[in-house]
């Protein structure tokens, strides 16, 4: 079963349980993904987050009930997991720019209802986007990293706007000068790790070392990149091209490749000496696959 069919199973589960308190772990399990990577792939393919989809679908079904039934607004609010009429009204107005009361009374108001999506439609559309060079598949040895850990979030691609600042902070504070036994000082690692079900994760900026270090300074931490098979994508261009390559990997390449993303961190390695931020970056992206 491919990625699109698997995610559609999760969509069916969401649709069946719109009036229930559903957990992202349960949703992701229907597609046989971890909660974090389900959200990452869902957002890459659809362009919006799982949470946004659920919220808009609930608001759409609530809007239909407002027009087609005599249920009072509080009943509808509670049915769709809102603790009060006030909270529901704020959410409804935030979604449709009209209050539930005004929408029910109006004969002319038209709102943008969001109906159930079909990931099979995305499959047909994305088939035509497989125009990027194929990655190199290699077996990578275990790699030890020492770096500084930053916190960011997957939701609505928050991390894309924050990660450049992490690199800047790492350089400005000269954390690299406090890393001993560096084996490739000209190459900077940016590693996504410590994935959480709610979309939070760590982004570690650091360098490769001979072995884990004791007594690290400045809150630096050790991290081990596990050995195994990786798909490598080469980047030569702007930061925007690099970010679009990350999107391409999760939106297009993985769902249409013969590989499955295995557990573990994915990361990027920047050739510092031959890069100039933000327009001329030379880097490689590594995705753990099986």
C-alpha positions in Angstrom: 0.0 0.0 0.0 1.5 3.3 -1.0 1.8 6.6 1.0 -1.3 8.1 -0.5 -3.6 5.1 0.3 -2.1 4.9 3.8 -2.8 8.6 4.5 -6.3 8.2 3.1 -6.9 5.6 5.7 -6.1 8.2 8.3 -8.4 10.7 6.6 -11.3 8.2 6.8 -10.5 7.7 10.5 -10.6 11.5 11.0 -13.9 11.8 9.2 -15.5 9.1 11.2 -14.4 10.8 14.5 -14.8 14.5 13.9 -17.1 14.7 16.9 -14.7 12.8 19.1 -11.5 13.8 20.8 -9.0 12.2 18.5 -5.2 11.9 19.2 -2.6 12.4 16.5 -0.9 9.1 17.5 -4.2 7.2 16.7 -4.6 9.1 13.4 -1.0 8.4 12.3 -1.3 4.7 13.3 -3.9 4.2 10.6 -1.3 5.1 8.0 1.5 3.1 9.7 3.6 6.2 10.4 4.9 7.7 13.6 2.9 10.7 14.7 5.7 13.1 13.8 6.5 11.8 10.3 2.8 11.4 9.5 2.4 15.2 10.2 5.5 16.0 8.1 4.4 14.0 5.1 0.7 15.1 5.3 1.7 18.8 5.4 4.3 18.4 2.6 1.8 16.8 0.3 -1.4 18.8 1.2 0.2 22.2 2.0 -1.5 22.4 5.4 -1.2 20.8 8.8 -3.3 17.9 10.1 -4.5 20.1 12.9 -5.7 22.7 10.4 -7.5 20.1 8.4 -9.3 18.7 11.4 -10.3 22.2 12.6 -11.6 23.3 9.2 -13.5 20.0 8.7 -15.2 20.4 12.1 -16.1 24.0 11.3 -17.5 23.0 7.9 -19.7 20.3 9.5 -20.7 22.7 12.1 -21.7 25.3 9.5 -23.8 22.6 7.7 -25.6 21.9 11.0 -26.2 25.6 11.6 -28.1 25.8 8.3 -29.8 22.5 8.2 -30.8 21.8 11.8 -32.4 23.6 14.7 -29.7 22.6 17.1 -28.6 25.5 19.3 -25.1 26.9 18.9 -23.9 25.5 22.3 -25.0 22.0 21.3 -23.0 22.2 18.1 -20.0 23.6 19.9 -19.9 20.8 22.4 -20.5 18.2 19.6 -17.3 19.4 17.9 -15.1 19.4 21.0 -15.4 23.0 22.1 -15.8 23.6 25.8 -18.0 26.7 25.4 -20.0 28.6 22.9 -17.6 31.5 23.2 -14.6 29.3 22.2 -16.6 27.9 19.3 -17.7 31.3 18.1 -14.1 32.6 18.1 -12.9 29.5 16.1 -15.8 29.7 13.7 -15.3 33.4 13.0 -11.5 32.8 12.7 -12.2 30.2 10.0 -15.0 31.9 8.1 -14.9 35.6 9.1 -18.5 35.5 10.3 -20.0 34.4 13.6 -22.1 31.3 13.8 -25.2 33.4 14.8 -24.8 35.7 11.8 -24.2 32.8 9.5 -27.3 31.0 10.6 -29.5 34.1 10.2 -28.0 35.3 6.9 -29.7 34.2 3.7 -26.8 35.5 1.5 -23.5 34.7 3.2 -21.3 32.2 1.4 -18.4 30.7 3.1 -15.5 28.5 1.9 -16.5 25.1 3.2 -13.7 22.5 3.4 -14.9 19.1 2.3 -13.1 15.7 2.8 -9.9 15.5 0.9 -8.9 12.6 -1.3 -5.2 11.9 -1.3 -5.6 9.9 -4.5 -6.0 13.3 -6.2 -2.6 14.4 -4.9 -1.1 11.1 -6.2 -2.2 11.9 -9.8 -1.0 15.5 -9.5 2.4 14.8 -8.0 3.3 12.1 -10.5 4.2 14.9 -12.9 6.6 16.6 -10.4 9.3 13.9 -10.4 11.8 16.0 -12.3 14.6 16.4 -9.8 17.8 14.4 -10.0 17.6 11.0 -8.3 19.5 10.8 -5.0 22.5 8.7 -4.4 21.9 5.7 -2.1 24.8 4.9 0.2 25.6 2.9 3.4 26.8 5.4 6.0 29.0 4.5 8.9 28.1 5.7 12.4 29.0 9.4 12.9 29.5 11.2 16.2 28.5 14.8 16.4 28.9 17.5 19.0 26.7 20.6 18.7 24.2 23.0 20.2 20.6 21.9 20.4 17.8 24.3 19.4 14.0 23.7 19.6 11.6 24.3 16.8 8.3 23.0 15.5 7.0 21.2 12.4 3.6 22.9 12.4 3.1 25.3 9.5 6.8 24.9 8.6 7.9 27.0 11.5 11.3 25.4 11.4 12.1 26.8 7.9 12.0 30.4 9.2 13.9 29.5 12.4 16.7 27.3 11.3 18.8 30.0 9.5 18.8 31.8 12.9 20.1 28.7 14.6 23.1 28.5 12.3 23.8 32.3 12.8 23.6 31.9 16.6 26.0 28.9 16.5 28.5 30.9 14.5 28.1 34.2 16.4 28.7 32.4 19.7 31.6 30.5 18.2 30.4 27.2 19.7 32.5 25.4 17.1 35.6 26.6 18.9 34.6 24.6 22.0 34.4 21.3 20.1 37.5 19.2 20.4 38.8 16.5 18.1 36.8 17.8 15.1 37.4 15.6 12.0 35.9 17.9 9.4 35.9 21.6 10.5 34.9 22.8 7.1 31.5 21.0 7.2 28.6 22.0 9.4 25.9 19.5 10.4 22.3 20.5 10.9 20.4 17.5 12.3 16.7 17.1 13.0 16.1 14.8 16.0 14.2 14.2 19.2 10.9 14.1 17.4 7.8 14.7 19.5 4.2 13.7 18.7 3.0 17.3 18.8 5.4 18.3 16.1 8.1 19.7 18.3 11.7 18.6 17.6 15.3 19.5 18.1 17.6 20.9 15.5 21.3 20.3 16.4 23.9 22.5 14.8 27.4 21.0 15.1 30.4 19.2 13.7 31.6 15.6 13.3 34.1 14.4 16.0 36.2 11.3 16.5 34.2 10.1 19.5 31.6 11.4 22.1 33.1 14.0 24.4 32.9 14.3 28.2 32.8 17.6 30.0 31.3 19.6 27.2 31.2 23.4 27.5 28.4 25.9 26.9 25.6 23.3 27.0 26.9 21.5 24.0 25.6 17.9 23.5 26.7 14.7 22.0 24.6 13.0 19.2 25.2 9.8 17.3 24.0 9.5 13.7 23.3 5.8 13.3 24.9 3.7 10.6 22.7 2.5 7.8 21.3 3.3 4.3 20.8 7.0 3.4 19.5 8.8 0.3 21.7 11.8 -0.4 20.4 14.9 -2.3 23.0 17.4 -3.5 22.1 21.1 -3.2 23.9 23.9 -5.0 22.0 27.2 -4.9 20.1 29.4 -2.5 18.6 28.7 0.9 15.2 28.7 -0.9 16.3 25.9 -3.2 17.5 23.9 -0.2 14.1 24.4 1.6 12.2 23.4 -1.6 14.4 20.3 -1.8 13.3 19.3 1.7 9.7 19.8 0.6 10.3 17.8 -2.6 11.7 14.9 -0.6 8.7 14.5 1.6 6.0 15.6 -0.8 7.2 13.8 -4.0 10.3 11.6 -3.8 9.5 9.5 -0.7 5.8 8.8 -1.6 6.9 7.8 -5.1 10.1 6.0 -4.5 10.7 2.3 -3.6 12.1 3.4 -0.3 10.5 3.8 3.2 11.9 6.4 5.6 13.3 4.5 8.6 13.5 5.8 12.1 16.3 8.1 13.0 17.4 11.7 12.4 17.7 13.3 8.9 20.3 15.9 8.4 22.0 18.4 6.1 25.8 18.9 5.8 27.0 22.3 4.6 30.3 22.9 2.8 31.1 26.0 4.8 34.1 27.1 2.7 32.2 27.0 -0.5 28.9 28.4 0.7 27.8 32.0 1.0 24.4 32.6 2.8 21.8 33.0 1.5 22.3 32.8 -2.2 25.1 30.3 -2.7 24.8 27.2 -0.6 26.6 24.0 -1.2 25.2 21.2 0.9 23.9 17.6 1.0 20.7 16.3 2.6 20.7 12.8 4.1 17.4 10.9 4.6 17.5 7.5 6.4 15.8 4.9 4.2 15.2 1.2 4.0 
